[in-house]
Every structure is written in C-alpha cells, then in structure tokens.
C-alpha cells in the first residue's frame, strides 16, 4: 500500500481496498479454500463442506465470486441440472495471499 493513499485519505482507490472488497464476507474465503483444496465441486458438495452456510448466502456468495472472476461456474444442460464450480486463474492467483493470511493467523493465534 502506498503512503500517498494514506496521506490523501484515499484508501478506497487503493489495491488493498479492492482486494478486501473481493474477499469481504463471512464465507467467501472459505468457499475459495474449498475450491482450492477440492478442485471442481458441485453446489451441494460445497454446502456440505461448509456446513453452516445457508442456501441463500452460498448462492449469493458464488454469484459474487463469479462476477468478480474468481471462480468459474459450468452448467451442464441435462436433467437434473448439473453445475460445477472451480477456481479461475484469477482466483488461483489469490490463493498465495490467503495462504499468507492463514500462516500469520497460525503464528499469532493465542
């Protein structure tokens, strides 16, 4: 983060603010980690992995992550409908940053 953003009081236009806006929310980072660890995942599998998330929240979070090009949604035209989610290249590029956050948390947890 550049000092100019802080001095000018313009954090909204910084890369930090943009990154936080992409992963902001209770479950977005959890969803990204599930996709990073399990690869291609269907909706109900994702719901089971997370457990505590409601259908509405999961659906909304997936739509936001897809709109931000962090995940890829593939819908297969069949009955019953089949939808799979995976990390996009952009989402994969975010994982080292999330890993660093996790490492910091492990080192500093009390």
N, C-alpha and C positions, 0 to 999 in steps of 0.2 A: 504494500500500500504506500502510495507516495505521500510525502509530508504536505504537498500542496493541497491535497484533498482535505486533510485535517485542518490546515491553516485557513482555507477558504470556507470551511464548514460545508463542504460539498460531498459528503460521503455517499449520497445517493447515486452519484455518477461514477463511483469507483468500481473496480473489478471485484473488490471484496463484497460490496453490497449486491452486485449482480450474482455472484456465486451463491451467497446466502439466500437470495430470492429463489434460486433454482431448487435448493435442498431444504428450504424452510417448510416446516410442518412436522408433526409428530411421527409420521410413518414413511416419509419419502426416502430417507437414508436407509431405513430397514428394508424397504422394497428394493432399492438399488443393491444392497448387500445380498439379499436373497437371489436376485438375478445374477449377480457376480459369482455366487457360490454354486448355484444350481443350473446355470445356463438358461436354456429355454424352459419356461414354466407356464402352465395354464392357470387361468384365473382361480379356480378352486384350490389348486395346489398352493398357490401364493397365499390364499386366505387361510389355509391350514397351517402353513409355515409361520405366519404372523400370529394367528390365533385371536388376538384381542381386537382386531380391526373390524369395523362394521362394513357391510357390503357397500353402503353409500360412500364412506370415506375411502375405501380401497378403489372403487370405481373412479371417484373424483381425483385421487392422487395419481392413478395410472393415466388418466386423460391429461393431467397437467404435465407429468413427466414425458408423455408422448409429444405434447405440444412444444415442449422445450427441447425436443430431440435428444433426450437422454435414454429413452427406451424405444424399442421397435415393437409394434403390435401387428401380428399377422393373423388375418381372419380367413379361415378356410370355408368355402361355400359348400357346406354339407349339412345334413340333418342328423343329429342335433348339431348346432353351430359349434365350431371349434376355434378358439382364439388362443394364441400363444404370445408370450411376452419375452423379450430378451433385451440385453443392454445394446445400445447403439455404440458406434465408435466413439462418439462424443461422451456417452455415459461411461464407457470403459476408461476414457482419459481422466475422468473424475475420480476413479477408484483409488489411485495413489494418495490423493488428498484426503479422502475419507479414511483410508488406512492410517495415515499420519495422525488424524484426529483420534482414532481408536488407540493407537500406540501411546499418545500423550495421555489419554484417559487412563489406560492401564498403569502407566508410570506414576500418575499423580492421584490416583484414587485413594481415598482414606477409609 
